[in-house]
Amino acid sequence: MATYVKPTTKPGMEETQEQVHKIRITLSSKNVKNLEKVCADLVRGAKDKRLRVKGPVRMPTKVLNITTRKSPCGE
C-alpha cells in the first residue's frame, strides 16, 4: 500500500506518520457458541490495547445438502 506524505513548506511543522497494519483473522467452526466466545476475547483484547476494531462479520455456517440417486447407467 502506498502512502502519500504531503510536503510541508514550514520547518518544524512535520507530522508524525504512523504505519497502519491491517490484520484480518478468519475463524471457522460449526460450534457457534465457542466461536462467538473466542471472537469476543479477541475484540476485548484489541480494545484493551486501544486498537481500532471492525467486526465481527458473521458468515453462514449451514451446508446445502441435495439428495440424488446414483445409478451406474448415469440416469
C-alpha positions in Angstrom: 0.0 0.0 0.0 1.4 3.4 -1.0 1.3 6.2 1.4 1.3 9.9 0.4 3.2 12.4 2.6 2.2 16.0 2.0 5.3 18.1 1.7 5.5 20.9 4.3 6.8 24.3 3.5 7.4 25.5 7.0 10.2 23.9 9.1 9.1 22.3 12.3 5.6 21.6 11.0 6.3 18.0 10.1 3.6 15.5 11.2 4.4 12.1 12.6 3.2 9.4 10.3 2.2 6.1 12.0 2.4 3.0 9.9 -1.0 1.3 9.7 -1.2 -2.5 9.9 -4.4 -4.1 8.7 -5.0 -7.6 10.0 -7.8 -9.9 9.0 -8.5 -13.0 11.0 -10.8 -15.7 9.7 -12.2 -18.1 12.2 -14.4 -21.1 11.1 -16.3 -23.6 13.2 -19.6 -25.4 13.3 -19.8 -24.6 17.1 -21.2 -21.0 17.1 -21.1 -20.6 20.9 -17.3 -21.3 21.1 -16.7 -19.2 18.0 -18.5 -16.2 19.5 -16.6 -16.6 22.8 -13.2 -16.6 21.0 -14.2 -13.6 18.8 -15.3 -11.6 21.9 -12.0 -12.4 23.6 -10.1 -11.1 20.5 -12.1 -8.0 20.3 -11.8 -7.3 24.0 -8.1 -7.7 23.9 -7.7 -5.4 20.9 -9.9 -2.7 22.6 -7.9 -3.0 25.8 -4.8 -2.0 23.8 -6.8 0.8 22.2 -6.8 -0.6 18.7 -9.4 0.2 16.1 -11.6 -2.9 15.6 -14.2 -3.6 12.9 -16.3 -6.7 13.1 -17.0 -9.5 13.7 -18.5 -10.3 10.3 -20.6 -13.4 10.6 -20.5 -15.9 7.7 -23.1 -18.6 7.0 -22.5 -22.0 8.7 -25.2 -24.1 7.0 -24.3 -26.6 4.3 -26.7 -27.3 1.5 -27.4 -31.0 1.0 -29.0 -32.2 -2.2 -30.1 -35.9 -2.2 -29.7 -37.6 -5.6 -29.8 -41.1 -6.8 -26.6 -42.6 -8.1 -27.2 -45.3 -10.7 -24.5 -47.0 -12.7 -26.0 -46.1 -16.0 -25.8 -42.3 -15.3 -29.6 -41.6 -15.1 
